[in-house]
């Protein structure tokens, strides 16, 4: 892959002073629930990364002292930053292009499901957001990808996928993600219509994914300071569950791009410890080999496929009042 990735140490050093400035923002004690559904049915396509589900909860900033202590031990976390922790469950489904065939399609990606739980820890300085997330789960028949996809297809009157007998074998999967996002490259006035550009850099380590990545997202809308970009389901352009609204209502349009240097992608490379179907990665595509019409934020997308629609619902948890 001929894509230049930045030096993480140099980039992180540029913003080390952000956390040292006095943070005068009020403490946010509210948690956030986020439900994400990504499906390529919106684009009349059913292949590659075809479906993603994720239910996440992220705490407010009043975290226990032991959570703060863990954050202090992690590399890259700014000193004095505000911490949040999160929990999530999710599922991603991958299929080849021709789902009508029962035989093994040797020149296309294998069928695969990925069912996982996740824990995360974030550090917010107001200008940067650092995020660690550990996902642990199972790949293969136990991930229930076949059951979910075909039952949904029956419910909506669509065709069933016939090649699930050729999916990846059962395998325990684990992957650690780290990302840093920079906000404020373009100035935004809170509570008004504005624009911003949010670069990011990070990496993934594990038997599911191993890669280094860098990219950016551009946004136009109302109340942009509420977050650092939309939540997403990986392997899409990475997102974040962070949400701290500064107005009663907000919205934005966004577009983004990311380049990855990929060492491992189990959904293309096949099982780690057993023989299974696999395909070669193409150097001019992203590691997840998504179909352009489904995730057009990627660098490999042609000019005529330059937009996407992302719908989501975010619920704020209101803390209970305590009697003193």
Secondary structure, DSSP 8 states (H G I E B T S, - for coil): -------HHHHHHHTGGGGGS---S-----EEEEEEEEEGGGGT---EEEEEEEEEEE--S---HHHHHHHHHSTT--TT-EEEEEEEEEEEEEE-S-TT--S--TTS---EEEEEEEEEEEEE-SSEEEEEEEEEEEESGGG-HHHHHHHHHHHHT------GGGS---EEEEEEEEEEEE--SS---TTSEEEEEEEEEEEEEESSEEEEEEEEEEEEEE-GGG-SS----TTSS--------SSS--EEEEEEEEEEEEEEEHHHH--SSS--------TTS-TT---TTT-TTSTT--TT--------EEEEE-------
